[in-house]
Amino acid sequence: MDYFAKIVGQDTAIDLLKSSINNNRINHAYLFLGHNGTGKMATALAFAKQVIGISDKDAHVFWQEGVHPDVMLIEIMEGKTRILREQIAKEMEPWLNFKPYRAKHKIVIIRDSHLLGDEAANALLKTLEEPPPYAVIILVADQESLLKTIISRCQMVRFFPIREDILANYLIDLDIESKLANEVAKLAQGNMALAHKFLADQNFLSKWQTARGMLVKLNTLDISQIFAVAAKLNEDYDIYIIMFLIMLRDILVYRTSNSKELVIMPENIDLANDLAIRDVNKLPDTIKNINDLKGYYQRYVNSKLISNNIAIEIWHSFN
């Protein structure tokens, strides 16, 4: 069975992993690195299933229940913002010390490994330095913020934003109407998870207009608008932030090039003409800062504070 068949737009990564299986050169550690929503976790699970299935011909029976005794998933515990040392030292390490139950390998998948706490990272490093011969550890990370000593012990597998045409065709194959599929593919910016979130939200098109209105509110000297926009942003920051970034990017591109062809969403040209922005050259820093800030939503419980900071960034760049 080809468990990779459902992975979309990551042919380079899939070819590398298939080659390692076919040539019996499976590494003891991999780092799946790339933006959120590009299929890293789905690929990690597919790779685990493919590897386990080589030596356990009945593995598909276990996958029907969603688990296999030779596969472990580590992820952030509920209420925590980091992967803890105990999860590595007291759960993963003892589990790896026992030989595989059914297959030739034991596989650990660590989701959001860029959120390993310092003590957890150091504990993991010890395992990576002297892994059991049957162990395969897959780190799934959105950011290259792991210890360099950990990265150096992993085979890097990079994941890139899914091409707009590939994503649109994938959605059309799911019986999504062509115009809507293309609209969603543009907005999702290569993020499969976000595309599905847009489609699951029946109000996402109206949220585009809401996001536009939020930018207009921030294009005033009324500082109270910052807190009004932040409160609205916090209701669904995943969707609103990507919309903000597309709008700000289009405004910057159009105001500096006057080229309609370079704009992602044509309606943003009106926004670029209507907003009174003192210095458009501030926008690149604003876009970078928003991208940096959005990463903190995963790390900290106080999302309202992050939303406030994003609204402040945009307000300052406009005024």
N, C-alpha and C positions, 0 to 999 in steps of 0.2 A: 504494500500500500504506500502511495506517495503522500505523506502528510504535508509536504511542502506545496501541494497543488493549489491550496487556497490563499497562499501568500501573494499579495499584489504589489507589483512595482519595485521589487527588490531582487532582481535577477542576479546581480553581481554577488550579493551575500549568499543567496541560495546556491549558486554554482560553486562557490568556495566550500560551503558546508557539504554539499553532495560529493564534491571531489575528496574531501577528507574522509568521508564514509567509504566511498568506493575504493580508495587507495589504502584503506585501513591505517590512516594517519590521524586518528582522533586525538586532539590535544587534551591535556589534563585541565586546561582552563581557557575560557573564551571571554572576551569583553564585547558585548553587543552594544554599540554606541550610536546614538542618533537622536533626533528630535522626538518628542512625545508623539504618539499616534502614527508612527511609520512602520509598525508591525514587528518591533523587536521582541515583545513578549510572545506574540503568536508564533514567531519563528523559533524562539527558544523552546517552546512546547513541542513544536513540530520536529525540531532537531532531536529532542529527548525521546520522543516517540519513535523516530526513525532509528536511532542508535539502539534503544532497548529492544526494538522489534527484530533486530538482526539475530540476537541470541535467544530471545524468548518469543517463540512462534505463537504463543497464546496471549501475548501482551495486549492485543486488541480487546480481549475480554475485560481486562482491568481498565482500559481507557473508557469503556462504556460506563464505568462507574466513576470516571474522572480521576482515578488514582492508580498508582503502581507502587509496589513495595520498594522498588529500587530508584524512585524519583522523589526528591524532597523540594518543596517550594518554601523559600524564606521571604517574607515581606514585612513591612512595617506593621507593628501590632496596633490594634485599635487604641486610640487615645495618645499614641506616641508620635513623635515627629522624626525619629531616627531609628535605624536598625540597631539593636542593642548588642552588647558584647555577649550576653547570655544566650542570644539566639545562635551565635556562632560557636561559642565555647561549650555551651551546655546542651545544645540541640544538634547542630550540624556535626561537630567533631566526634562525639560519641557514636552518632549514627553512621558516619563514614568509617569508623574503626571496625565495624562488622562487615564481612565480605557480602557481596550481592546475594540477594535471596533467590532470584530467578534468572537474571541476565548476567552478561559479562561485565557490565559497568554499573556503577551507582552514579546518579546525576543529581546535582544540586543546582537549582535555579534561584538566584538572588535578585528579586525584582527591586527596582529603584536603588541599585547598589551605590549610586552617587550620594545616597543619604545614609550610608554607613557612619555610625559614630566613630570617633577616633579609636576608642578601645576595641570596638568591633572590627575595625579595619586592621588593627595590629594583630588581633586574634586570627583573622582570615589570612593575613600574610604568612603566619606560621604554617598554616595548612598548605598554602600555595608553595611554600619553600620545600616541603617534603610531603607531597600528596600520596595517598595510597595508590598503587598502580592501576586500580580499577576506577578511580574517581575522575569525574568530569564536572567541573564547576563552571557555570555560566553566569556571568555578571551582566545584568541588563541595566543600562544607565542612560539618562538623558544628557548628562554633562560629563566632560572629561575632568572631573574634580577628585578622582580617586588618588590615593598615594601612587607616586611614580613607581615605587617598588612593586606595587600590585599590578599596575598596567604593564610593566616590563615582563611579568610572568604570565601574561595572557596573550592569546592570539586575538588581535583586533579584527572585529567584523563591523564595518560601518554601514549604517542605514541612512538613506537620504530621503528628503521629502518626495512624495510620490508625484510623478509628472501629472499635470492637470488633465491631459488627454487620457492617460491611463486610468486615472481616478474617475473621470466622467464616464468612460466606457464601462468600467466596473459597475458603476451605479445604474447605467442603462441596462446592463445585463441582469440587474436585480429588479427590472421592470419599473424603474424610476423614469418618469417622463423626461424626454431629452433636454428640453429647455431648463427644467428644474435641476437635472443632473449636472448640466454645465454650469449653472449658477452656483450650486453647492460646491462643485470642484474648484471654482475660482475662489470662493470664500474660505474653503478649508485649507488652502495653501499647502497642499501635500500631506495633510494630516487626516488619515483614514478615520481615526476615532472621532475627530471633530466633524467630519462629513456625516457620520452616523448620528452624531448628537444633533446636528442641524436638522436632519431628516426626522428624527424622533420628536423634535420640538415644532409643533404645528404653528407656532408664532414666530419662528425665526426670521421670516421676512419682515414682520412688523418690528422685530428687535433691531433690524438694520436701520429702520427709520428712527427708532428710539436712540440708538447709538449716535446717529447723525445729530439728533436734537441735543444730546449730551455735549457733543463737541461745540455746538452753537452756544450752549449755556456757559461753557468755559471760555468762550471768546468774548467775555465781558470783564469789566473791572470789579464786578460784584463778587467779593471773596466768598460770600455765603453759598454761591453756586458750586463751589468745590465740594462742600459737604453733601449737598443735594445729589450731585452727580456720583460721588463716592458711594452713597447709600444705594443708589440704583445699580451701579456697577457691581456692587457686592452681591446682588441678588443672583447674578449669573455671570461671574467674571470670566469663565472660560470662553464664552461666546462673545461677550462685549469687548474683551481685550483684543481678540483677533480682529474684530471689526474696527476697533480704534487703530490698530497697527496698519491695516489695509488703507483706511482713510488717510491717515497721516503720511503714509508712504506715497499714495497717489497725489496728495496735496503737494508734497515736496517735489516729486518728479515733474508734475505739471507746472508748478510755479518756477522751477529752475530750467525746464527745457521747452515749455509751451507745446509739448508733443502729446497729442491725444492717443497716439498709438502705444505709448509706454504706460498708459494708465490701466490698472487692473479692472476697476469698475467704472464705466463711463460716467455714471451719475456723480462721481466724486469731483468731476471737473467743475460742476456748479458750486460745490462746496469750496473748492479751491478759490473760485472767483469771489464767493460771498464772504468768506471769513477775512477779518481784518487782522493780519498777522504782522507784527512789527518787524520781525527778523526771521525769515524763513530758514536761515542758516542754523537756527537753533534746533530745527526738527531732527536732524540725524542723531544728535545727542539724546533728544527726548525719546526717539524710537529705541535707541540702545538701552536707555535707562528703564523703559517700560518692559523690554524683553528681560532685563536683569531682575526687575521687581516681580514679574509674574512667576519666576521660579520659586520665590519665597512662599507662595500659597501652599506648596507641598510641605514646606519645612516648619511653618509656624501656624499656631491655632488662630491667632488674631488676624483674620482676613480683612477685617474692617480697616485696620491700620495700613495694610498694604494698599487697599483700594483708595484710601485717603492720599497716600503718597503718589499713586499713579495720577489721580485727578490733579494734584498739586503740580506734578511734572508738566502736564498738558497745559494747565492754566498759566504757568510761568513761561512756557514756550510761545504762547499766544500773546502775552501782554508785556 
